Amino acid sequence: MSTTASGPRRAVDALLEEVVRRGASDLHLASGERTLMRHLGELAFAGDARLSREQVEALLAELLDAAGQAALARDGQVDLACSLPGRGRFRGNAYRHQNGLGLVLRAIPFEVPTLADLGLPGTLARLTNHHQGLVLITGPGGCGKSSTMAALLRLINEERRDHIITIEDPIEYVHEPLRCVVNQRQVGRDTESFARALKAALREDPDVIAIGELRDLETISLALTAAETGHLVLATLHTGSSIRTVDRIVGSFPPNQQSQIRTMLSESLRAVVSQRLLRRADGAGRVPALEVLIGTRAVANLIREAKTFQIRSVLQTGAAQGMGLLDASIAQLVRDGVVSRDEALLHADDPKAIPAT
């Protein structure tokens, strides 16, 4: 990679400065197209300037190392990370499209957030008390899963003397060692795949393993094994609710293995946190709504007996254990005047659960 910033790189750095200044989340670049920024969940043009095909190619030649350029040529897409000195880090994806190359970059603050920074309840801190088992953070893309996991890891790093291994694609938040030893590995740079890194991690005396995404059957299987054999495993998954999360994990396996997987999951699951980000009614950013499932004995029995459809009733009645439905969280935000009813209806599973204003 070049050590001198090119014209396209300087132009993109200026746009990234604007992303940080506005508090936007994403920057979209594509050959021959106007640049877009996503702010409070909505896309808007960032100006009239367009980068040519040659300019985008020059930019990516600077951002990607040889392995990344080879992956882009081979696969038509590649994940990447970059930084803007003193301002922030960005993760993204470069891809081929009908007119050339494109790039989407998402802003990641330098500072690892706390639960309070993210507007998350302090009760989630209890999840870091576990020393073994599986904690899953789920939701659609752009809902803050990585930030929530980073906040939980920050708590562990501040309060325990553990060995933390993270496996990410790419590395997002950088965790400086506080009380813990922290090793962060990036897929494609430090290791070939999530599964290969996870296999190696089990031989590296970890206490806590954080997995950026449970993408495939092998990674899910290894995560369950790690959680079952005395490690605390934190991972993210693109599922919309705790029930769908359990069903997705079990359904990833062949039918003849699903009974065994239900047993493993029932014994190792500590929590599922499913989240959304909703626009605040006052326009001052976005606020999280959560569904929290705790791995109680009742939940474990329902998973083992393939009765996940009954988990909803446990969520409805489990407030004392820290549980609650996503729709209940969204409805409370409406009652408190934090989000509008129209915004709430965009995210609710059951519109009838949202109170009239």
Secondary structure, 3 states (H helix, E strand, C coil): CCCCCCHHHHHHHHHHHHHHHHCCCEEEEECCCEEEEEECCEEEEEEEEECCHHHHHHHHHHHCCHHHHHHHHHHCEEEEEEEECCCEEEEEEEEEECCEEEEEEEEECCCCCCCCCCCCCHHHHHHHHCCCEEEEEECCCCCCHHHHHHHHHHHHHHHCCCEEEEEECCCCCCCCCCCCEEEEEEECCCECCHHHHHHHHCCCCCCEEEECCCCCHHHHHHHHHHHHCCCEEEEEECCCCHHHHHHHHHHCCCHHHHHHHHHHHHHHEEEEEEEEEEECCCCCCEEEEEEEEECCHHHHHHHHCCCHHHHHHHHHHCHHHCCECHHHHHHHHHHCCCCCHHHHHHHCCCHHHCCCC
